[in-house]
Structures are given as C-alpha cells and as structure tokens.
Amino acid sequence: MYYFVEPMTEADIPQVQAVEQTSFHTNWSATTYRRELRNTASCRYVVARASPTPPPPRAERPRRNGLFAHLFGSLVNPHYFGGAAPLVGYGGLWVTLEEGHITVIAVDPPYRGRGIGELLLNSLIDASFEMGSTALTLEVRDSNTAAQQLYLKYGFLPAGKRKRYYTDNGEDAVIMWTEPMNTPEYQARLRGLRQQLYTRLRDQVPQP
C-alpha cells in the first residue's frame, strides 16, 4: 500500500470526522473545521490517504519545496488524489509568530502502526517551516506513551503538564516543545529520521 499526504479540503470533513470519532472522545463540528481551513494565515491541516497504486511520474505533478523534497516528493502531493483515495489520517497545526502548535494527529485504527502518524508529523513540521515557525509545541495524554516516544524521537521534550486537561476523563496533558528547528543539528537529525521513515514506508509497497 502507498501512503500520501495532501492538504485537507472542506470536502474531506466527513471522512476526517469519521476518523476523529474513532480516535477521540470529544469531537469538532463541521463548522469548526471549515473555520480552521479558511484561516490560512495561521492554520494548516493535512490528510493522509492510502492507495494500492503509486502516484504519476514526478514530472506530471507540481514541484514541492521543503525538507521533504529529497525523500518524500512522491508521498506529499498537493491535491493529487482530490479525495479519490480513502482518507486514513489527518493532522493540524496553528502558527503564531515563530511558534507552531500541533493541534491534532489521528490515524484510522486499522492503519495504525504503519508510519502514517509519523508521515503526518513530518508534513506538519514542513508546514511549520513554510509558515515561519522555528519551534513546535503540543499536548499529549499522560498515558499515551507511544505518541510521546514518537515526539521524543523528533526532538520534542517534556516541559510541564496541564492538569485535568482532557475533559472526558480528567487526564493530565504532557506539554512538549522542540528544540530550535532551524539549526543545522536539528535539520541533520530530521534528515536521518526521514530516511528511516522512507525506508519503512517503501518496505510496505507490494513488490511486483
């Protein structure tokens, strides 16, 4: 299976809400999603899709800049699918001045454990660079150690807790921040992690 990331559109909202309902106890309305998508000055939302077929040759698609280009040009496609392939995950980002805040990353349960969440995280990191962010933050459930391990791998460090942050069960949220992302050291780390992710995703492609 091939996995791709592209910008979320308003047409994606019903499928996004379906994934959201399997992932979280509290959900956003369609109106809230539309408001976020229209706020292009400070918000970015992306979706992941699964397809049994590869994308068209690179020359047939728009060129993409950013740190994904050297590895993930075939995996990050602005509006390549146009909603034709199943939506299997999504993510969102807010940026204020030079600080980015990852608001959500969710993957449909049957597709978890395949690197899709990590692919979405990388797309949001690139979006934050494009919007001028030099550091990222997020909140994650205290009990969600798997997500915390992923974020630690990408340079997010615990910086405190928000007590009883999650309204469904009163669980605390761990606040995590990255080190500065515009340093040569961080970008070298990112390149290495992306090479590993690329290999993992490539190994899931059916062999002829």
Beta strands, then each sheet from edge to edge (+ up, - down):
strand 1: 2-7
strand 2: 43-51
strand 3: 87-96
strand 4: 99-107
strand 5: 135-141
strand 6: 156-162
strand 7: 173-178
sheet 1: 1+ 2- 3+ 4- 5- 7+ 6-
end
